Amino acid sequence: MEDELVEVDEKEMQQFFDVAVSVARKAGEVVKEAFYKEKTIDTKSCGTDLVTETDQQVEAFIIGALKEKFPSHSFIGEETVSSGGKCNLSNTPTWIIDPIDGTTNFVHKYPMVAICIGLAINKEVVIGVVYNCIKDEMYTGRKGLGAFCNGVQLHCSSCTDLSSALGITELGASREPSEIEVRIRNFRRLAEEPARVHR
Protein backbone atom coordinates (compact mmCIF):
# COMPACT_ATOMS: atom_id res chain seq x y z
CA MET A 1 0.00 0.00 0.00
CA GLU A 2 1.37 3.40 -1.06
CA ASP A 3 2.11 6.00 1.62
CA GLU A 4 -0.21 8.99 1.67
CA LEU A 5 1.38 12.25 0.56
CA VAL A 6 2.34 14.58 3.38
CA GLU A 7 1.13 18.20 3.23
CA VAL A 8 3.51 20.81 4.67
CA ASP A 9 2.81 24.55 4.74
CA GLU A 10 5.35 27.35 4.35
CA LYS A 11 5.49 28.08 8.08
CA GLU A 12 6.36 24.46 8.86
CA MET A 13 8.95 24.36 6.05
CA GLN A 14 10.60 27.50 7.42
CA GLN A 15 10.70 25.93 10.88
CA PHE A 16 12.31 22.76 9.48
CA PHE A 17 14.91 24.90 7.70
CA ASP A 18 15.69 27.11 10.70
CA VAL A 19 16.08 24.11 13.01
CA ALA A 20 18.35 22.32 10.50
CA VAL A 21 20.66 25.36 10.28
CA SER A 22 20.73 25.74 14.07
CA VAL A 23 21.46 22.05 14.65
CA ALA A 24 24.21 22.08 11.99
CA ARG A 25 25.88 25.04 13.75
CA LYS A 26 25.73 23.29 17.14
CA ALA A 27 27.08 20.06 15.63
CA GLY A 28 29.82 22.16 14.04
CA GLU A 29 31.01 23.24 17.47
CA VAL A 30 31.57 19.58 18.39
CA VAL A 31 33.42 18.85 15.14
CA LYS A 32 35.55 22.00 15.40
CA GLU A 33 36.53 21.20 18.98
CA ALA A 34 37.65 17.68 17.95
CA PHE A 35 39.33 18.75 14.69
CA TYR A 36 42.88 19.29 15.98
CA LYS A 37 42.76 16.61 18.69
CA GLU A 38 43.93 13.01 18.43
CA LYS A 39 41.14 10.77 17.15
CA THR A 40 40.01 7.20 17.70
CA ILE A 41 39.74 5.79 14.17
CA ASP A 42 37.94 2.69 12.92
CA THR A 43 37.02 1.47 9.44
CA LYS A 44 33.72 0.60 7.77
CA SER A 45 33.55 -1.06 4.35
CA CYS A 46 37.33 -1.16 3.81
CA GLY A 47 40.61 0.09 5.27
CA THR A 48 40.26 3.49 3.60
CA ASP A 49 36.60 4.06 4.58
CA LEU A 50 37.19 5.72 7.95
CA VAL A 51 34.92 6.51 10.87
CA THR A 52 35.76 8.23 14.16
CA GLU A 53 34.04 8.43 17.51
CA THR A 54 33.24 12.06 16.59
CA ASP A 55 31.22 10.89 13.54
CA GLN A 56 29.11 8.71 15.82
CA GLN A 57 28.81 11.34 18.55
CA VAL A 58 27.75 14.06 16.12
CA GLU A 59 25.21 11.81 14.37
CA ALA A 60 23.64 10.93 17.73
CA PHE A 61 23.52 14.63 18.65
CA ILE A 62 21.91 15.67 15.35
CA ILE A 63 19.28 12.92 15.43
CA GLY A 64 18.52 13.61 19.09
CA ALA A 65 18.13 17.35 18.51
CA LEU A 66 15.90 16.90 15.46
CA LYS A 67 13.83 14.15 17.11
CA GLU A 68 13.19 16.42 20.09
CA LYS A 69 11.71 19.07 17.76
CA PHE A 70 10.03 16.68 15.29
CA PRO A 71 9.23 13.38 17.04
CA SER A 72 7.04 12.06 14.21
CA HIS A 73 9.80 12.39 11.59
CA SER A 74 12.07 9.59 10.35
CA PHE A 75 15.87 9.53 10.21
CA ILE A 76 18.58 8.03 8.00
CA GLY A 77 22.08 8.47 9.39
CA GLU A 78 25.21 7.38 7.54
CA GLU A 79 26.86 5.88 10.60
CA THR A 80 23.67 4.17 11.80
CA VAL A 81 23.07 2.61 8.39
CA SER A 82 26.71 1.55 7.93
CA SER A 83 26.54 -0.31 11.25
CA GLY A 84 23.37 -2.21 10.22
CA GLY A 85 20.58 0.29 10.96
CA LYS A 86 17.55 0.69 8.70
CA CYS A 87 17.53 2.91 5.63
CA ASN A 88 13.85 3.47 4.89
CA LEU A 89 12.67 6.39 2.77
CA SER A 90 8.90 6.93 2.80
CA ASN A 91 6.63 9.94 2.31
CA THR A 92 7.07 10.79 5.99
CA PRO A 93 9.44 13.76 6.52
CA THR A 94 12.83 12.03 6.67
CA TRP A 95 16.08 13.63 7.80
CA ILE A 96 19.17 12.31 5.97
CA ILE A 97 22.39 12.94 7.87
CA ASP A 98 26.11 12.65 7.20
CA PRO A 99 27.61 13.87 10.49
CA ILE A 100 31.10 14.42 9.06
CA ASP A 101 31.29 14.42 5.29
CA GLY A 102 35.00 14.12 4.68
CA THR A 103 36.00 11.93 7.61
CA THR A 104 39.37 11.18 6.01
CA ASN A 105 39.99 14.93 5.72
CA PHE A 106 38.90 15.29 9.36
CA VAL A 107 41.37 12.58 10.44
CA HIS A 108 44.19 14.30 8.55
CA LYS A 109 43.20 17.79 9.77
CA TYR A 110 42.47 18.96 6.23
CA PRO A 111 39.72 21.60 6.48
CA MET A 112 37.36 20.29 3.75
CA VAL A 113 34.92 18.81 6.26
CA ALA A 114 31.17 19.34 6.47
CA ILE A 115 28.09 18.45 8.46
CA CYS A 116 25.35 17.50 5.98
CA ILE A 117 21.65 17.52 6.84
CA GLY A 118 18.93 17.01 4.26
CA LEU A 119 15.16 16.73 4.60
CA ALA A 120 13.07 14.65 2.22
CA ILE A 121 9.27 14.91 2.19
CA ASN A 122 7.23 12.63 -0.05
CA LYS A 123 10.57 11.02 -1.05
CA GLU A 124 11.85 14.31 -2.47
CA VAL A 125 14.68 16.35 -0.94
CA VAL A 126 13.33 19.81 -0.12
CA ILE A 127 15.97 21.21 2.28
CA GLY A 128 19.74 20.86 2.32
CA VAL A 129 22.27 22.22 4.80
CA VAL A 130 26.03 21.69 4.37
CA TYR A 131 28.15 23.36 7.03
CA ASN A 132 31.94 23.50 6.87
CA CYS A 133 32.51 24.49 10.48
CA ILE A 134 36.29 24.73 10.07
CA LYS A 135 35.96 27.44 7.40
CA ASP A 136 32.61 28.72 8.77
CA GLU A 137 30.86 28.26 5.42
CA MET A 138 27.14 27.53 5.69
CA TYR A 139 25.63 26.27 2.43
CA THR A 140 21.84 26.09 2.39
CA GLY A 141 19.16 25.31 -0.12
CA ARG A 142 15.40 24.98 -0.26
CA LYS A 143 13.45 23.59 -3.16
CA GLY A 144 12.40 26.43 -5.43
CA LEU A 145 14.27 29.12 -3.46
CA GLY A 146 17.87 28.65 -4.63
CA ALA A 147 21.12 27.85 -2.89
CA PHE A 148 23.23 30.14 -0.69
CA CYS A 149 26.60 30.30 1.04
CA ASN A 150 26.57 32.41 4.21
CA GLY A 151 23.43 34.11 2.91
CA VAL A 152 24.84 35.00 -0.53
CA GLN A 153 23.00 33.35 -3.42
CA LEU A 154 25.00 30.87 -5.48
CA HIS A 155 24.81 30.65 -9.27
CA CYS A 156 25.97 28.04 -11.75
CA SER A 157 29.07 28.82 -13.78
CA SER A 158 28.48 30.14 -17.29
CA CYS A 159 31.20 27.78 -18.55
CA THR A 160 29.72 25.25 -21.00
CA ASP A 161 32.93 23.71 -22.37
CA LEU A 162 34.99 21.22 -20.35
CA SER A 163 38.18 22.50 -22.03
CA SER A 164 37.60 25.82 -20.22
CA ALA A 165 36.66 24.25 -16.90
CA LEU A 166 38.24 23.36 -13.59
CA GLY A 167 37.44 19.75 -12.74
CA ILE A 168 37.46 18.53 -9.14
CA THR A 169 37.47 14.82 -8.38
CA GLU A 170 38.86 12.32 -5.91
CA LEU A 171 39.93 8.70 -5.77
CA GLY A 172 37.25 7.60 -3.28
CA ALA A 173 37.47 5.02 -0.50
CA SER A 174 37.31 1.74 -2.41
CA ARG A 175 40.58 0.10 -3.44
CA GLU A 176 38.96 -2.62 -5.55
CA PRO A 177 41.13 -2.92 -8.70
CA SER A 178 38.13 -2.74 -11.05
CA GLU A 179 36.87 0.47 -9.41
CA ILE A 180 40.33 2.05 -9.42
CA GLU A 181 40.61 1.21 -13.12
CA VAL A 182 37.31 2.97 -13.89
CA ARG A 183 38.45 6.07 -11.97
CA ILE A 184 41.80 6.17 -13.77
CA ARG A 185 40.00 5.91 -17.13
CA ASN A 186 37.73 8.80 -16.06
CA PHE A 187 40.75 10.92 -15.01
CA ARG A 188 42.32 10.22 -18.41
CA ARG A 189 39.09 11.20 -20.22
CA LEU A 190 39.12 14.55 -18.38
CA ALA A 191 42.82 15.18 -19.11
CA GLU A 192 42.90 14.25 -22.80
CA GLU A 193 41.09 15.55 -25.90
CA PRO A 194 38.29 16.43 -26.35
CA ALA A 195 37.62 17.39 -22.69
CA ARG A 196 41.12 18.51 -21.65
CA VAL A 197 40.05 20.43 -18.56
CA HIS A 198 42.24 23.33 -17.40
CA ARG A 199 43.14 21.54 -14.17
N, C-alpha and C positions, 0 to 999 in steps of 0.2 A: 504494500500500500504506500502510495506516494505521500511524502510529508506535505502538510498544508503550507502555503506561502506565508511568510511572516511580514506583517505590516509595521513599518517604523516611521514615525514622523520626524520632521526636521529638528525639533527640540531634543528628542531622544538621540538622534544621530550626532548632534553637537555635543551632547553629554558623553556619548561613547568616545568621540574624538578627544575631548578635553581630558577625560580620565586616562586615555591611552598615552597622551603626551606627558601628563603628570607622572604616571607610573614609569614611563621610559626614563624620565629625568631622575626619579628616585632610584631606579635600578642602575642608572649610570653612575650614581655616587658609589654604589657597591663595587662596580667594575673598576672605576677609577682608583678607588682605594686599594684594590688588589693588584692593579696593573704592574707596579714596579716591585712587588713583593715576590718571594719565592712561591712556586705553585706546586700543588700535588697534581700530577698528570697521570691520566689513564688513557686507554685507547678504546675505540668502538669497533667499527667494521674492519679496520686494519691498523697497522703500526703507525700510519701517517694521519689517521683520522682521530684527532685528539679531543679529549674532554678534560675539564678541570673541575675541582670542587666548586669553583666560582660559577661555572656554567649551571651546575645543579642548584646551587644556592639562589642564583638570580632567577632561574626559571620558577622555583618554588615561590619566591617573593612575588614575581609578576602574576602568577596564577592566583595566589592568595589574595593579592590586592584587587585584582579584577573580579574574582569570585565574591569578595565582600561587597562590591558595588553592584554586581550583576549575577546573583546566585542562580538564575535560571539559564544562564548561557553555558555553552560547551567550550572545551579547551583542547587544543592540540599543541603539545610542546615537543620540541626536537629531542630533548634529553629524555623525556618520559617515553616517547615513541621508540627511541633507539634502545631503550632498556626493556622493551616488551609491552609498553602501554598501548592503549587503543588509539587508532587514528580514524575517527569517524566524522565525516563531513556531511551534515544534513542541512535542512533549511533553517534550523535553529541558529541564532547568532553564535558564531564560533570564532574564538580568538585563536590565532595561529602565532606561535611564539618561537623565536630563535634567541635565546638569552644572550649569547655572545656569538654573533656572526663574525667569523675570523678568529676562532679559538687558537689556531696555530700562530697567527699574528700576536694575539694576546700573550701566548706562552713566550714568544720571542721579543716581547716588548716593542713590537712594531705597531704604530698607532692607527692602522686601518682596522678598526674594531667597532662593531655596532650592536646595539640592542634592537631587535626587529620585532615589531608587534603589528599584526594585521587582524582585521575583523572581516569575516565573511558572513553575509546574510543571504539566505536563499541560495547558498552555494556560490555566491559571487563576492569577491573581495571588494569592499566599499570604503575601507579606511586602511591606510598604511602609515606606520611611524618607524623611521630608521634613525637611531640616535647614536652618533659617534661621540661618546662622552669624553674621549681623550682630546679631540679637537673641538669639542663643543659645537658640533654641527647637527642640527635637528632637521631631518628631512621628513616632510609630511605630505600626505595626499588624501583627498577624498574624491570619490567617484563624481565626475562632472564638475569639480571645482578646481582642478589643476593640482600641480605639485609645487612644493616650496622648500627652500632651505633657509632656516632662521628667518622665516617670514617673507623672504624674497622669492617671487614666482620664478620657477624654472621653465626653460624653453628648450625644445629640441634644437640641435645644431642644424644649420642650413646646408651643411655638407652632404652631398648626395653621391659622391664618388669615393670609393674606398682608397684610391690612389692619392687622395687629398686628406685622408683621415688618420687619426691616432687610434690604434687598436689596443685594447687592454684585455689581457687574458691571463690564465694561470694554469698550472699543471694539474691541480686537483689532488685529492687525497689518495685515490686508487693507484696502486702500482702494478695492476694486472698488465702483462705485456701487450695484450690486444688493445686495451684502452689507451695505454701510452702511445702505441703506434698510431691510433686514430688522432690523438692530440698532436703528435709530431706532423702528421699529414696536414692537419688543419693549420698549424703554424706555418708550414711551407706554403700552403695556398694563400695565406695572408701576405707572406714575404715576396712571393714571385709574381710575375705577370699572370693575369691582368690586374689583380688586386693591388699588390705592391704598396701596402700602407706606409705612411711616413715613418712611423715607429711602431 
